[in-house]
Every structure is written in C-alpha cells, then in structure tokens.
Amino acid sequence: MTATPAPRLVAFDLDDTLAASKSPIDPRMGELLVGLLEVAPVCIISGGQIGQFRAQVLERLPVAPEAVLERLHLMPTCGTQYYHRADGEWQLVYAENLSDDEKARALDALETEAKALGFWADETWGPILEDRGSQITFSALGQAAPVAAKSQWDPTGQKKGALRERVAALLPDLEVRSGGSTSIDITRRGIDKAYGMKKLAEVTGIPLDDMLFVGDRLDPDGNDYPVKALGVDTQAVEGWEDTAAYIEALIPQYGLDAV
C-alpha cells in the first residue's frame, strides 16, 4: 500500500489553532513552526490584521535562517492582504482594500445595529470597531479583551448571529460573516478563507490539491469551513495543544529531500 505523500504546503488558522485567541504562541509552538518550515512551506491565514500576526507569532518565533523564514506566507484579513519575507523584512505584496464608501457604510451599519440590539459595550478592552484596510471588524468587547471575557459574552453564538443578519441586510453588496468569538468581519463580496487559499495557490504555484489546512472551526457554521467546502484537505483541531501534537506527528512524514 502506497503511503499518502506529505502536503507540499500546510496552512493554519491563527486564533484557537496556533494560539489562544489574541494571545502569543507558546514557545513550544514556535519551535514546532520553525521545525515544520525547515521541511515545508507554511501559511497562516486569519481574519486578523498584520499587527496580530506580528504580536502573536512573528515576535515569538525562535531565531531562524532567512531561507527558512522565506517559506512562511502570511495572509491577514482572509487573504485580502499578503505578506512575504524578502530582504530580511516582512513585505506587503498586495492589499485589496475597501473603498472609503464601503468602509463608511460598514462602520455605520455595525454601530447602528449593535446599539439597537444592546450589544454596544460602554467599557471595553480597546476599540470596538477597527478599519483593517481590506476588512472592517466589530469586536464586541474590544480587540484586546481577555479570553475568559470573550468566552462568556456569547457562548451560543446567538448574539453574533443576530448582529450578522441585521448588518448583512443593510450591506447586500458586501460580505458580512462571523469572525472570532466576539467579532463580525466585513469584506468585499466573496471574501472568505477559501478565497485566501485560492490566492495562496496563485502566489505560490502550489495546487490546492497539494495543500493541507489546519483549523478549529471546520464545522458548517465555522469561519474555516469554506476551505473544507473548497475541497482542500483539512485537519480539525481543538486548541493549540492539539495542533502542536499534530505538527509533531506530521514533521517526520517529510523525508530528508523535503524543501
């Protein structure tokens, strides 16, 4: 029986896959990511902005050769932005930003409907609304809210669902979807992680059939599900520890002739 070949590229969700929500990666995860990069290209794709990638991952990685770091692909805001390592720096390759009109309408709809539903908090950990260029994000408790507070805000997802439906009705020309545990993301129509994965195939030249995606929200209502629906091989995980164990088992599948 022929063994299944190891994926040519491994893509990861960020929050609750590589790290706890909005938290830095554990040192163990940093070592594992570098170990995987030594044998294969890696992509991190998330609804978050590049600042989160820097704080949660890049600033926590162990020292690694440039040749290794150049195998890491960063796709903030679901792939509407793409960063790659070149000349010792993380450089923006492209950004598909919303227009000023689209941003204004998205911000207004989120604030109006969140207040109407009673979801606009008076005390938060940072701003509720954030302009990420290619994405507008609503974070009910602020971007820097602790994990425990976010977990308690909407454990069933009903609040996010209600807000998403009302905002989507006001913005039929834009994509409105649930993001993290307390967030709603707005992008141009048709933008989700499946879009980002297709862009990744374009920029790397690696076919989707040769990729693997690892995420914690691959259920039909999760924001990782579009990747699964696209037909990309996926691995469901429950938290960063689960992901770490999976990477540990995956690395040995690559032979000495890997990347």
Solvent accessible surface area in square Angstrom, and as a share of the most:
residue,aa,sasa,rsa
1,M,247,1.10
2,T,128,0.74
3,A,85,0.66
4,T,120,0.70
5,P,112,0.71
6,A,24,0.19
7,P,23,0.14
8,R,127,0.46
9,L,0,0.00
10,V,0,0.00
11,A,0,0.00
12,F,0,0.00
13,D,10,0.05
14,L,0,0.00
15,D,28,0.15
16,D,56,0.29
17,T,0,0.00
18,L,0,0.00
19,A,1,0.01
20,A,40,0.31
21,S,11,0.07
22,K,61,0.26
23,S,30,0.19
24,P,63,0.40
25,I,6,0.03
26,D,51,0.27
27,P,105,0.66
28,R,97,0.35
29,M,0,0.00
30,G,0,0.00
31,E,108,0.49
32,L,21,0.11
33,L,3,0.02
34,V,13,0.08
35,G,18,0.17
36,L,0,0.00
37,L,1,0.00
38,E,90,0.40
39,V,29,0.17
40,A,1,0.01
41,P,19,0.12
42,V,0,0.00
43,C,0,0.00
44,I,0,0.00
45,I,0,0.00
46,S,8,0.05
47,G,14,0.14
48,G,5,0.05
49,Q,56,0.25
50,I,29,0.15
51,G,36,0.34
52,Q,21,0.09
53,F,0,0.00
54,R,87,0.32
55,A,50,0.38
56,Q,5,0.02
57,V,1,0.00
58,L,24,0.12
59,E,128,0.57
60,R,131,0.48
61,L,27,0.13
62,P,39,0.25
63,V,157,0.90
64,A,15,0.12
65,P,86,0.54
66,E,70,0.32
67,A,62,0.48
68,V,12,0.07
69,L,21,0.10
70,E,70,0.32
71,R,50,0.18
72,L,3,0.02
73,H,18,0.08
74,L,0,0.00
75,M,0,0.00
76,P,0,0.00
77,T,0,0.00
78,C,4,0.02
79,G,0,0.00
80,T,3,0.01
81,Q,17,0.07
82,Y,10,0.04
83,Y,23,0.09
84,H,49,0.22
85,R,36,0.13
86,A,38,0.30
87,D,133,0.69
88,G,31,0.29
89,E,107,0.48
90,W,30,0.11
91,Q,75,0.33
92,L,90,0.45
93,V,86,0.50
94,Y,42,0.16
95,A,39,0.30
96,E,54,0.24
97,N,71,0.36
98,L,8,0.04
99,S,47,0.30
100,D,119,0.61
101,D,86,0.45
102,E,30,0.14
103,K,38,0.16
104,A,59,0.46
105,R,81,0.29
106,A,0,0.00
107,L,53,0.26
108,D,95,0.49
109,A,5,0.04
110,L,0,0.00
111,E,61,0.27
112,T,69,0.40
113,E,18,0.08
114,A,0,0.00
115,K,106,0.45
116,A,65,0.50
117,L,49,0.25
118,G,64,0.61
119,F,31,0.13
120,W,70,0.24
121,A,29,0.23
122,D,143,0.74
123,E,154,0.69
124,T,48,0.28
125,W,118,0.42
126,G,37,0.36
127,P,87,0.55
128,I,16,0.08
129,L,37,0.18
130,E,27,0.12
131,D,73,0.38
132,R,16,0.06
133,G,15,0.15
134,S,1,0.01
135,Q,0,0.00
136,I,0,0.00
137,T,1,0.01
138,F,1,0.00
139,S,4,0.03
140,A,1,0.01
141,L,21,0.10
142,G,1,0.01
143,Q,32,0.14
144,A,73,0.56
145,A,4,0.03
146,P,59,0.37
147,V,63,0.36
148,A,66,0.51
149,A,23,0.18
150,K,11,0.05
151,S,63,0.40
152,Q,141,0.63
153,W,36,0.13
154,D,13,0.07
155,P,110,0.69
156,T,104,0.60
157,G,28,0.27
158,Q,138,0.61
159,K,69,0.29
160,K,17,0.07
161,G,28,0.26
162,A,38,0.30
163,L,1,0.00
164,R,76,0.28
165,E,111,0.50
166,R,100,0.36
167,V,0,0.00
168,A,28,0.22
169,A,81,0.63
170,L,93,0.46
171,L,4,0.02
172,P,97,0.61
173,D,69,0.36
174,L,2,0.01
175,E,42,0.19
176,V,6,0.04
177,R,31,0.11
178,S,31,0.20
179,G,4,0.04
180,G,34,0.33
181,S,51,0.33
182,T,5,0.03
183,S,11,0.07
184,I,0,0.00
185,D,7,0.04
186,I,0,0.00
187,T,0,0.00
188,R,96,0.35
189,R,152,0.55
190,G,48,0.46
191,I,10,0.05
192,D,36,0.19
193,K,4,0.02
194,A,12,0.09
195,Y,46,0.18
196,G,0,0.00
197,M,0,0.00
198,K,96,0.41
199,K,39,0.17
200,L,0,0.00
201,A,21,0.16
202,E,125,0.56
203,V,60,0.34
204,T,37,0.21
205,G,58,0.56
206,I,16,0.08
207,P,66,0.41
208,L,40,0.20
209,D,123,0.64
210,D,50,0.26
211,M,2,0.01
212,L,16,0.08
213,F,0,0.00
214,V,0,0.00
215,G,0,0.00
216,D,36,0.19
217,R,79,0.29
218,L,13,0.07
219,D,61,0.32
220,P,105,0.66
221,D,127,0.66
222,G,7,0.06
223,N,39,0.20
224,D,0,0.00
225,Y,75,0.28
226,P,33,0.21
227,V,0,0.00
228,K,102,0.43
229,A,71,0.55
230,L,63,0.31
231,G,56,0.53
232,V,7,0.04
233,D,92,0.48
234,T,39,0.22
235,Q,60,0.27
236,A,66,0.51
237,V,3,0.02
238,E,159,0.71
239,G,20,0.19
240,W,49,0.17
241,E,94,0.42
242,D,60,0.31
243,T,0,0.00
244,A,0,0.00
245,A,51,0.40
246,Y,55,0.21
247,I,0,0.00
248,E,83,0.37
249,A,63,0.49
250,L,3,0.02
251,I,42,0.21
252,P,100,0.63
253,Q,107,0.47
254,Y,28,0.11
255,G,51,0.49
256,L,189,0.94
257,D,146,0.75
258,A,32,0.24
259,V,95,0.54
